[in-house]
Structures are given as structure tokens and as C-alpha cells.
Amino acid sequence: MSRSDRVTKGVTRVVEKRNITTGRQMNLRLTGLDDDALSILVEKIQELVPQKNISRSRVLRAVGYLESDREFIEKLAESVTKNT
């Protein structure tokens, strides 16, 4: 069935927003302790949303969108000064 046939019959594809990254890689070195802490965080988030596949990169990308949460930023700043 061609596109014109689908349009005339009212059959269209549902537009879906895909999770596509930019393709740019960022070198990120983690110590063993940092790696373990990130893995534990991923496991805790995975327990909260079992229907989604939560990865380490997904967690790191999500942190970038929390800039409006003042309390989170303060906790993150404290953790940066204390743990790194």
C-alpha cells in the first residue's frame, strides 16, 4: 500500500518521538567507587520504574534536566564537594 493509498483510506502512521542521542561521545572516567555508586543509583531507579530499561547513560542524561530543582542542585553541590 503506497502512502497516497494510506492517506486516502485514513490509515496513517502514529508519529513517535524517538530517544535519539546526538551521537557525540563524552569520555567519562570513573573510579571503582564512583562506578559502584552509579550502579546502585541505577538499581534504585530501576526499582521505581520497572517497566523502563534504565541505563547508566540514561540516568546521567536525566540529571541534566533537573536544573530547576533547587533542593536537588544543593544536594548535588554538597555531594560534589564531599565525594570528589
Secondary structure as GFF3:
##gff-version 3
##sequence-region A 1 84
A	DSSP	alpha_helix	3	9	.	.	.	ID=ss1
A	DSSP	alpha_helix	32	48	.	.	.	ID=ss2
A	DSSP	alpha_helix	56	63	.	.	.	ID=ss3
A	DSSP	alpha_helix	70	83	.	.	.	ID=ss4
###
